[in-house]
Amino acid sequence: MSNKTDSPERDEKELIDRLKEGQEKAYRSLVLLYQERLLRVAYGITLDTEESREIVQEVFLKVYSHIASFKGDSKLYTWLRRITVNQSLNWIRKWKRRFRWHHQSLEDDTKTIEPGSSYENPEALYSRKEQGNILNNALKSLPEDARTIYMLKEIEGLSYDEIAGLLNIKKGTVSSRIFYARKKLKAFLEILMEDGDQ
């Protein structure tokens, strides 16, 4: 019998080793572990479901091609998130001048609802979808730089220092853009609530 104790660090190191060996199962495990989280990161920046999927596929392809160069100086997810943020920002810079891009919510592709599940209530589903639409519209009202920083702070839970390092900007810039984003979102939601009361 083995006394080897499993830990997230050991599991991650094992996964990285297997990826570096080119094991197909390890690559599938990587996708299963991180795909949903990375989709949320990409969507938080692009506000486009299809493009977010494309971006995340590109991220996994880059990882597959460059895993040998991963030194383990950061967590695997931190590395994946950095690539995802960069790919998402590149997509915006590449296309926003050529097309007026519009978003499609991730909620549009909801999973199949099992009979008897707590999500079957049509009123609850409608309310959830409406809240999602309001949040999407509020996020879309933010400039790209403020939205990216807001998403990294509020959805990813990164610190100001981590965001500054990830985006290569000053901590004060992070703070001011988060303040701006919160103020703009609050104003946007207040206008919506006033419209709803009329």
C-alpha positions in Angstrom: 0.0 0.0 0.0 1.2 3.5 -0.8 1.3 6.3 1.8 1.2 8.9 -0.9 -1.3 11.6 -0.1 -3.1 13.5 -2.8 -3.0 17.3 -2.8 -4.0 19.9 -5.4 -0.3 20.8 -5.8 0.7 17.2 -6.4 -2.3 16.6 -8.8 -1.4 19.8 -10.7 2.3 18.8 -11.0 1.3 15.3 -12.2 -1.1 16.8 -14.8 1.6 19.2 -16.1 4.1 16.3 -16.3 1.6 14.2 -18.3 0.9 17.2 -20.6 4.6 17.6 -21.2 4.7 13.9 -22.1 2.0 14.5 -24.7 -0.6 12.3 -23.1 -4.0 12.8 -24.8 -5.9 11.9 -21.6 -4.1 14.7 -19.7 -5.1 17.2 -22.4 -8.7 16.1 -22.1 -8.5 16.5 -18.3 -7.1 20.0 -18.7 -10.0 21.0 -20.9 -12.6 19.5 -18.5 -11.0 21.2 -15.5 -10.6 24.7 -16.9 -12.8 25.2 -19.9 -15.9 26.7 -18.1 -13.8 29.1 -16.0 -11.8 30.3 -19.0 -15.0 30.8 -21.0 -16.3 33.1 -18.3 -13.0 35.1 -18.4 -13.2 35.4 -22.1 -16.9 36.3 -22.1 -16.3 38.9 -19.4 -14.1 40.7 -21.8 -15.6 40.0 -25.2 -19.3 39.7 -24.3 -19.6 37.3 -27.2 -20.3 33.6 -26.7 -19.1 32.2 -30.0 -15.9 34.3 -29.9 -15.3 33.3 -26.3 -15.4 29.6 -27.4 -13.0 30.3 -30.2 -10.6 32.1 -27.9 -10.7 29.3 -25.3 -10.0 26.8 -28.0 -7.0 28.9 -29.1 -5.8 29.0 -25.5 -5.8 25.2 -25.3 -4.0 25.0 -28.6 -1.4 27.4 -27.3 -1.0 25.4 -24.1 -0.6 22.2 -26.1 2.1 23.8 -28.2 3.9 25.6 -25.4 3.5 23.4 -22.3 7.1 22.4 -22.5 8.1 26.0 -21.8 5.8 26.2 -18.7 8.2 26.5 -15.8 5.7 26.3 -13.0 6.5 29.8 -11.6 2.7 30.3 -11.2 -0.3 28.0 -10.9 -1.4 26.4 -14.1 -4.8 28.2 -14.0 -3.0 31.6 -13.5 -1.0 30.9 -16.7 -4.2 29.8 -18.6 -6.0 32.9 -17.4 -3.2 35.2 -18.5 -3.3 33.7 -22.0 -7.1 34.0 -22.1 -7.1 37.6 -21.1 -4.4 38.4 -23.7 -6.2 36.5 -26.5 -9.5 38.2 -25.6 -8.0 41.7 -25.6 -6.3 40.9 -28.9 -9.6 39.9 -30.4 -11.2 43.2 -29.4 -8.4 45.2 -30.8 -8.4 43.3 -34.0 -12.1 43.5 -34.8 -13.7 46.5 -33.1 -12.5 48.9 -35.7 -13.8 46.7 -38.5 -17.1 45.5 -37.2 -19.7 46.8 -34.7 -19.6 43.7 -32.6 -22.5 42.7 -30.4 -22.7 40.1 -27.7 -24.6 36.9 -27.2 -25.1 35.9 -23.6 -23.6 32.6 -22.3 -27.0 32.1 -20.7 -28.5 31.6 -24.2 -26.9 28.2 -24.3 -28.4 26.9 -21.1 -28.0 23.3 -20.2 -30.9 20.9 -20.7 -33.2 21.1 -17.7 -33.8 17.7 -16.1 -37.5 16.9 -15.2 -38.2 17.7 -11.6 -35.1 20.0 -11.2 -35.4 23.2 -9.2 -34.8 25.2 -12.4 -38.1 24.1 -14.0 -40.1 27.0 -12.6 -40.8 29.2 -15.7 -41.0 32.4 -13.5 -37.6 31.7 -11.9 -36.1 31.0 -15.4 -37.5 34.2 -16.8 -36.3 36.2 -13.8 -32.8 34.7 -14.0 -32.6 35.4 -17.8 -33.8 39.0 -17.2 -31.2 39.5 -14.5 -28.6 38.1 -16.9 -29.7 40.4 -19.7 -29.6 43.4 -17.4 -26.1 42.5 -16.2 -24.9 41.9 -19.8 -26.2 45.3 -20.9 -24.6 47.0 -17.9 -21.3 45.4 -18.6 -21.6 46.3 -22.3 -22.0 49.9 -21.3 -18.5 49.9 -19.8 -15.4 50.7 -21.9 -13.2 47.7 -22.7 -10.4 48.6 -20.2 -12.8 49.2 -17.3 -14.9 46.1 -18.0 -11.8 43.9 -18.2 -10.5 45.1 -14.8 -13.9 44.9 -13.2 -14.4 41.3 -14.4 -10.9 40.3 -13.1 -11.7 41.9 -9.7 -15.3 40.9 -9.2 -15.6 37.6 -11.1 -12.0 36.2 -10.8 -11.4 37.7 -7.4 -8.0 39.0 -8.2 -6.3 41.6 -6.0 -5.3 45.1 -7.3 -1.7 44.0 -7.4 -2.5 40.8 -9.3 -4.6 42.7 -11.9 -1.8 45.4 -12.3 0.7 42.6 -12.9 -1.5 40.7 -15.3 -2.3 43.8 -17.4 1.1 45.5 -16.9 -0.5 48.7 -15.6 -0.1 50.7 -12.3 -2.1 49.7 -9.2 -3.6 53.2 -9.1 -4.9 52.7 -12.6 -6.6 49.5 -11.5 -8.2 51.3 -8.5 -9.5 54.2 -10.6 -10.9 52.0 -13.3 -12.7 49.8 -10.8 -14.1 52.9 -9.1 -15.2 54.2 -12.5 -16.8 50.8 -13.5 -18.7 50.5 -10.2 -20.0 54.1 -10.5 -21.0 53.6 -14.2 -22.7 50.3 -13.5 -24.6 51.7 -10.5 -25.8 54.7 -12.6 -26.8 52.3 -15.4 -28.8 50.0 -13.1 -30.5 53.0 -11.4 -31.7 54.3 -14.8 -33.1 50.8 -15.6 -34.9 50.7 -12.3 -36.4 54.1 -12.8 -37.6 53.1 -16.3 -39.1 49.9 -14.8 -41.1 51.9 -12.3 -42.7 54.1 -14.9 
